[in-house]
Amino acid sequence: MASEDGWSCNANDAVHVTVIQPGEKKPKTLSTFHPQFTYPIFGDDEQIFGYRGLIIRLRFAAHDLRPHLHISYDEKFKSVGDTAAVDLLDTLKPFVQKEAFANLQDYEQAVQNDPDAKDFKPPGEFVIGYEVEDRKYEIWAGSLANPEVRRILDRMQVLVSLFIEAGTPLETNDPEWTLDRWRVYFVYEKVTPPTPTASSYSIVGYATTYRYWYYQRDQSQTPTVKNDAFPPPEVNISELPARNRIAQFLILPSHHRAGHGTHLYTTIHAACIADPTILELTIEDPNEQFDALRDTADYCLLRPEFLKHNVPTSALIPTKLLHDIRKSFKIEPTQFAHVLEMYLLGQIPQSHRLAGGTNLARLLIKKFKAENENDRRYYWWRMLTKQRLYKKHKELLNELELLDRVEKLDATVQNVEEGYEITLDALAGRLPEDESDEEAEANEQASKAPTGSRDRRAKRKLTVMDDEEEDETELAKRPKV
């Protein structure tokens, strides 16, 4: 009944996230956008009951992310028995910093007349600067043990719940040695200060990474159980061999489609390559957008290396060489395999690939005896990809009957290939001029290929059907698509 009377509203529409900076007389808005998700705060239905004309405005100062929460509405539902309007302040308190509940006038004065804004610099250390369409940007990074890094991160952690699906805000009250494992990367635009006392920095996005120990057993020693304290007092955690993992990664919607995500990812990757204690860069549960960004960035990074070493050779894929390349670029094995498969696919003219309309039924009959060299290359590419998927999920696949096993594996390989084609299409025209003849032909054909089957990224799943239910189990640990 409440919905019929108009007392319920969509939480995503009600919440407005706003970035502000000082103006001539009072703070002015730089950008406003709605969240992608509000279910962590308002429940799975993302509905708010009890208000008409509700606006929940969450504002952030552009330089130091000083937050403020302002709630307005036209009318509030009067309680009837146990039915009452949602208590918005109590609902939002676990997600928003306490300072955000300040008086509106006090907040606007604090932003407009911040005495420290003029000299503000992002916390941590300057990492790199870059330009996009004549606008200047900088990336800064610092340890979470740094109080200034922690203060800005705490202020913006509510954005994790609003923009990162299944994202969890970080716990910043841990011991210092644990916090020191974390590194926060901030992306800022360098702007002309709007007033003489304003800051020249405006937030674009951020990412968090953490190190976790990479166990490398000394085979010459017999394993023993020890009850020593961890970490040992004489050991510096930052000096232990480790994997680095990207945990959170967010570019504000007002700065999307400008390449900032790629700049941020490649900056983090470059820092890992330069750090001798980091052995691998990994990602924590990426979504499909980040998966696309990562595949593209890693492909552009590895492709020149593959070309330089003539991968593949005319005989076999050089396993040791690939292992050495992977280790030198510190890419985890599954991701490296994806990039390699995508590169090898790009070496085959598209007219001899599924996207170009190749006769797959005939190829499966001819197999490696196909008359055309590119048909044979495509056949072996499918076998290589199929072999990786089978090895990774052997136990699950072996539960199926042989014909079902073949069918499901073939369908997964096709989905994987479709995902690779999307990335190769996106890269067409952006690759250096030294690309191989095969890639040039493939990229030329890509613009002519039908796109009906490529309206999404690869759905790398094995679908198992029985008489009573359908169960989808991931064949590869990749983002949900």
C-alpha positions in Angstrom: 0.0 0.0 0.0 2.9 2.3 0.8 4.2 2.0 -2.8 0.8 2.7 -4.2 0.6 5.9 -2.2 4.0 7.0 -3.4 5.8 6.6 -0.1 8.6 4.5 -1.5 11.4 5.7 -3.8 14.4 4.3 -5.5 17.5 4.8 -3.3 19.8 5.1 -6.3 17.8 8.0 -7.6 17.4 9.6 -4.2 21.2 9.7 -3.5 23.2 12.4 -5.2 27.0 12.3 -4.9 28.5 15.8 -5.4 32.0 17.1 -5.7 32.4 20.8 -4.7 35.1 23.5 -4.6 35.1 27.1 -3.3 33.2 29.6 -5.4 33.0 33.4 -5.5 30.7 33.6 -2.4 29.9 30.0 -1.5 31.0 26.5 -2.6 30.1 25.6 -6.2 29.4 22.1 -7.7 32.0 20.5 -10.0 30.0 17.4 -10.7 27.0 15.4 -9.5 26.2 11.8 -10.1 24.0 9.0 -8.8 25.4 5.8 -7.2 25.4 2.5 -9.1 24.4 0.5 -6.0 22.7 1.3 -2.7 21.8 -2.2 -1.5 24.6 -2.4 1.1 23.0 0.6 2.8 19.2 0.3 2.0 18.8 -3.4 1.3 18.5 -5.6 -1.7 15.5 -3.9 -3.1 17.3 -0.5 -3.0 14.1 1.2 -1.9 13.5 3.9 0.8 10.2 4.0 2.5 8.5 7.0 4.1 9.4 10.1 2.1 8.2 12.1 -0.9 10.6 14.2 -2.9 13.5 12.7 -1.0 17.1 13.9 -1.8 20.1 12.6 0.0 23.0 14.8 -1.0 26.5 13.4 -0.1 29.0 16.2 -0.8 32.8 16.0 -0.9 35.4 18.8 -1.1 37.4 18.3 -4.3 40.8 18.3 -2.7 40.7 16.7 0.7 37.3 14.9 0.4 35.8 16.7 3.5 32.3 15.1 3.5 28.9 16.4 4.3 25.4 14.7 4.3 22.3 16.8 3.7 18.8 15.3 3.6 15.7 17.1 2.2 12.2 15.9 1.4 8.8 17.3 0.7 6.8 15.1 3.0 7.5 12.4 5.6 5.2 9.4 6.4 3.5 9.6 9.8 4.0 6.4 11.7 1.0 4.0 11.8 1.5 1.1 14.3 4.8 -0.6 13.4 5.0 1.1 10.0 7.3 4.0 10.0 9.6 5.9 7.7 13.2 4.7 7.4 15.4 6.4 9.9 17.9 7.8 7.4 20.5 9.1 9.9 20.7 5.8 11.7 20.9 3.9 8.4 23.7 6.1 7.0 25.9 6.4 10.2 27.7 3.1 9.7 28.8 4.2 6.2 29.5 7.9 6.5 32.1 9.6 8.6 30.9 11.3 11.7 32.1 14.7 10.5 29.7 14.5 7.6 26.8 15.2 9.9 27.9 18.8 10.6 25.7 21.8 10.2 25.3 22.8 6.5 26.3 26.4 7.1 29.4 25.4 9.1 30.4 22.9 6.4 30.1 25.4 3.5 32.1 27.9 5.5 34.8 25.3 6.2 35.1 24.5 2.5 34.9 28.1 1.3 37.5 29.4 3.8 39.7 26.4 4.4 43.1 28.0 5.5 45.0 24.9 4.5 43.6 24.4 1.1 46.0 26.6 -0.8 49.0 24.6 0.3 47.3 21.2 0.0 49.1 18.4 -1.7 47.8 14.8 -1.9 49.3 12.7 0.9 52.1 10.3 0.2 54.6 10.7 -2.7 54.2 12.0 -6.2 54.4 9.0 -8.6 53.7 10.2 -12.1 52.0 13.0 -14.1 50.2 12.8 -17.4 47.9 14.9 -19.7 44.6 14.1 -21.3 43.3 16.6 -23.8 45.4 19.4 -22.4 44.3 18.7 -18.8 46.9 17.8 -16.3 46.7 14.9 -13.9 48.9 13.4 -11.1 49.1 10.1 -9.3 50.2 10.1 -5.7 50.7 7.1 -3.5 51.2 6.5 0.2 51.1 3.8 2.9 47.9 3.4 4.9 50.0 3.8 8.0 50.3 7.5 7.0 47.5 9.3 9.0 46.8 11.7 6.1 46.4 8.9 3.6 44.1 7.2 6.1 42.0 10.3 6.7 41.2 10.9 3.0 40.6 7.2 2.4 38.2 7.0 5.4 36.3 10.0 4.1 35.7 8.4 0.7 35.1 4.8 1.8 31.3 5.2 1.5 32.0 5.3 -2.3 33.0 1.6 -2.1 29.5 0.7 -1.1 28.0 3.0 -3.8 30.1 2.1 -6.8 32.0 -1.2 -6.2 29.7 -4.2 -6.4 30.2 -6.5 -3.3 32.9 -4.0 -2.2 33.9 -3.9 1.5 35.3 -0.7 3.1 38.8 -1.3 4.6 39.4 -1.6 8.3 41.8 1.2 9.1 42.2 0.6 12.9 44.6 -2.4 12.5 48.1 -2.4 13.9 50.6 -0.2 12.1 52.6 -3.2 10.6 49.4 -4.4 9.0 48.4 -1.0 7.7 51.9 -0.6 6.2 51.1 -3.6 3.9 48.5 -1.3 2.2 49.3 1.3 -0.4 46.7 3.8 -1.6 47.0 5.5 -5.0 45.2 8.8 -5.5 44.5 10.3 -9.0 44.1 14.1 -8.9 43.5 16.7 -11.6 45.7 19.7 -11.4 43.3 22.7 -11.8 43.5 26.4 -11.7 42.4 27.4 -8.2 38.9 29.0 -8.4 39.8 31.5 -5.5 43.1 32.8 -4.1 42.8 30.5 -1.1 41.5 27.4 -2.9 43.4 24.2 -3.7 44.8 23.4 -7.1 43.9 19.7 -6.7 40.6 18.0 -7.6 40.0 14.2 -7.0 39.5 11.9 -9.9 39.8 8.4 -8.3 41.8 6.0 -6.3 43.0 2.5 -5.8 44.1 0.4 -2.9 46.7 -2.4 -3.0 48.1 -4.7 -0.4 51.0 -7.1 -0.2 50.7 -10.7 1.0 53.5 -13.1 1.6 54.5 -15.3 -1.3 55.6 -18.5 0.3 58.7 -20.1 -1.4 59.7 -23.2 0.3 63.4 -24.1 0.5 63.4 -27.7 -0.7 66.7 -28.3 1.0 65.2 -27.8 4.5 63.0 -30.2 6.4 59.7 -28.5 7.3 59.3 -27.8 11.1 56.5 -26.3 13.2 57.5 -23.1 15.0 55.6 -21.1 17.6 57.4 -17.9 17.0 55.7 -14.5 17.0 54.5 -13.1 13.7 55.9 -11.0 12.3 59.3 -11.7 13.9 60.6 -8.5 15.5 63.7 -8.5 13.3 61.8 -8.9 10.0 60.5 -5.9 8.0 57.2 -7.0 6.3 57.9 -4.7 3.3 61.1 -6.6 2.6 59.6 -10.1 2.4 58.8 -11.6 -1.0 55.1 -10.9 -1.7 52.3 -10.8 -4.2 50.7 -7.4 -4.6 46.9 -7.3 -4.9 44.6 -4.6 -6.2 41.7 -4.5 -3.8 39.6 -1.4 -4.7 39.7 0.6 -7.9 37.5 3.5 -8.6 37.4 6.4 -11.1 34.6 8.8 -10.4 31.8 8.8 -13.0 32.5 12.4 -14.0 35.9 11.3 -15.2 35.0 8.1 -17.1 36.1 7.3 -20.6 39.2 9.5 -20.4 41.8 6.7 -19.9 42.4 7.4 -16.1 41.7 3.8 -15.2 44.4 2.6 -17.6 46.9 5.2 -16.3 46.2 4.1 -12.8 46.5 0.4 -13.5 49.7 0.7 -15.5 51.2 2.9 -12.8 50.5 0.3 -10.1 51.9 -2.4 -12.5 55.0 -0.4 -13.1 55.6 0.0 -9.4 55.3 -3.8 -8.9 57.8 -4.4 -11.7 60.3 -1.9 -10.1 60.0 -3.5 -6.7 62.2 -6.6 -6.4 60.2 -7.9 -3.4 57.0 -8.1 -5.4 56.8 -11.2 -7.5 53.3 -11.0 -8.9 50.4 -8.5 -9.4 47.0 -10.0 -8.7 43.4 -8.6 -8.6 40.7 -9.2 -6.0 37.5 -10.3 -7.6 37.4 -7.9 -10.6 34.2 -7.0 -12.4 33.8 -7.1 -16.2 34.8 -3.4 -16.7 38.0 -3.9 -14.9 38.6 -7.1 -16.6 38.4 -5.3 -20.0 40.8 -2.6 -18.8 43.3 -5.1 -17.5 43.2 -7.3 -20.6 43.8 -4.3 -22.9 46.6 -2.9 -20.7 48.4 -6.2 -20.4 48.0 -7.0 -24.1 49.6 -3.7 -25.0 52.4 -4.3 -22.5 53.2 -7.9 -23.6 52.6 -7.7 -27.4 55.9 -6.0 -28.2 57.7 -8.6 -26.1 56.0 -11.4 -28.0 56.9 -9.8 -31.3 60.5 -9.3 -30.2 60.9 -13.0 -29.3 58.9 -14.2 -32.3 56.2 -15.9 -30.3 55.1 -18.5 -31.3 58.0 -20.2 -33.1 57.5 -22.2 -36.2 57.7 -25.4 -34.2 56.4 -25.2 -30.7 55.3 -22.5 -28.2 58.6 -21.8 -26.2 57.4 -22.7 -22.7 60.6 -21.5 -20.9 60.7 -18.2 -22.8 57.0 -17.6 -21.9 57.7 -18.5 -18.3 60.6 -16.0 -18.2 58.5 -13.2 -19.8 55.6 -13.8 -17.4 57.9 -13.6 -14.4 59.7 -10.5 -15.6 56.4 -8.7 -16.1 55.0 -10.2 -12.8 51.7 -11.2 -14.3 49.9 -14.1 -12.6 49.7 -17.3 -14.7 46.0 -17.4 -15.6 46.0 -13.7 -16.7 49.2 -14.3 -18.7 47.5 -17.3 -20.4 44.6 -15.1 -21.4 46.8 -12.5 -22.9 48.9 -15.0 -24.7 45.8 -16.7 -26.2 44.5 -13.4 -27.3 47.8 -12.5 -28.9 48.0 -15.8 -30.7 44.4 -15.5 -31.9 45.3 -12.0 -33.3 48.1 -13.6 -35.4 45.6 -15.6 -37.3 43.8 -13.7 -40.1 40.2 -13.1 -39.1 38.9 -14.8 -42.2 40.2 -18.0 -40.7 38.7 -17.5 -37.2 35.1 -18.0 -36.0 34.4 -14.2 -36.1 35.3 -14.2 -39.8 32.9 -17.0 -40.6 35.4 -19.9 -40.9 33.7 -23.3 -41.4 34.2 -24.8 -37.9 32.4 -28.1 -38.8 34.8 -28.7 -41.6 37.8 -27.8 -39.5 36.8 -30.2 -36.8 36.8 -32.9 -39.4 40.1 -32.0 -41.1 41.8 -30.9 -37.8 45.6 -30.5 -38.1 45.4 -32.0 -41.6 43.6 -28.9 -43.0 45.1 -27.8 -46.3 45.4 -24.1 -45.4 48.1 -23.1 -43.0 45.9 -20.6 -41.1 43.2 -23.2 -40.7 45.8 -25.4 -39.0 46.9 -22.6 -36.8 43.4 -21.9 -35.8 42.8 -25.5 -35.0 45.9 -25.7 -32.8 44.9 -22.4 -31.1 41.6 -24.0 -30.1 43.4 -27.0 -28.8 45.7 -24.8 -26.7 42.9 -22.9 -25.2 40.8 -26.0 -24.6 43.8 -27.7 -22.9 44.2 -24.9 -20.4 40.5 -24.9 -19.6 40.4 -28.7 -19.2 43.5 -28.8 -16.9 42.1 -26.1 -14.7 38.7 -27.8 -14.3 39.5 -31.4 -14.9 37.6 -32.8 -11.9 34.4 -30.9 -12.7 34.5 -31.8 -16.4 35.1 -35.5 -15.6 31.8 -35.6 -13.8 30.1 -35.2 -17.2 29.4 -37.8 -19.8 32.0 -37.7 -22.7 29.7 -36.0 -25.2 28.5 -33.5 -22.7 32.1 -32.8 -21.7 33.1 -32.1 -25.3 30.0 -29.9 -25.9 30.4 -27.8 -22.8 34.1 -27.3 -23.3 33.6 -26.3 -26.9 31.0 -23.8 -25.9 33.3 -22.3 -23.3 36.2 -22.0 -25.8 33.8 -20.2 -28.2 32.7 -17.8 -25.4 36.4 -17.1 -24.5 37.2 -16.4 -28.2 34.3 -14.0 -28.4 35.7 -12.1 -25.5 39.1 -11.9 -27.0 37.6 -10.6 -30.3 36.0 -7.7 -28.4 39.3 -6.6 -27.0 41.1 -7.1 -30.4 38.4 -5.0 -32.0 38.8 -2.3 -29.4 42.5 -2.2 -30.1 42.2 -2.1 -33.8 43.9 1.1 -35.1 45.6 1.7 -31.8 48.5 -0.8 -32.2 51.9 0.4 -33.3 52.7 0.4 -37.0 55.1 -2.5 -36.6 52.3 -5.0 -36.3 52.6 -8.2 -38.2 50.9 -8.8 -41.5 48.6 -11.3 -39.9 47.5 -8.7 -37.3 47.1 -6.0 -39.9 44.8 -8.3 -41.9 43.0 -9.4 -38.8 42.4 -5.8 -37.7 41.2 -4.8 -41.2 38.8 -7.7 -41.2 37.6 -6.9 -37.7 35.8 -3.8 -38.8 33.9 -5.8 -41.4 33.0 -8.8 -39.2 29.4 -9.3 -37.9 29.0 -8.3 -34.3 25.7 -10.1 -33.5 27.5 -12.6 -31.2 29.8 -10.0 -29.6 27.5 -7.8 -27.5 29.2 -8.8 -24.2 32.5 -9.9 -22.8 33.4 -13.6 -22.6 31.1 -15.7 -20.4 33.8 -18.1 -19.3 31.4 -20.6 -17.6 30.6 -24.2 -17.8 26.9 -24.8 -17.8 25.8 -28.2 -16.4 22.3 -29.3 -17.0 20.3 -32.2 -15.6 16.6 -33.1 -15.6 15.7 -31.0 -12.6 17.9 -27.9 -12.5 20.5 -25.8 -14.2 23.7 -25.0 -12.4 26.3 -22.6 -13.6 29.8 -23.1 -12.4 32.7 -20.9 -13.3 35.2 -22.6 -15.6 37.7 -19.8 -15.1 38.0 -17.3 -12.3 37.0 -14.3 -14.2 34.5 -11.5 -13.6 30.8 -12.0 -13.9 29.5 -11.0 -17.3 
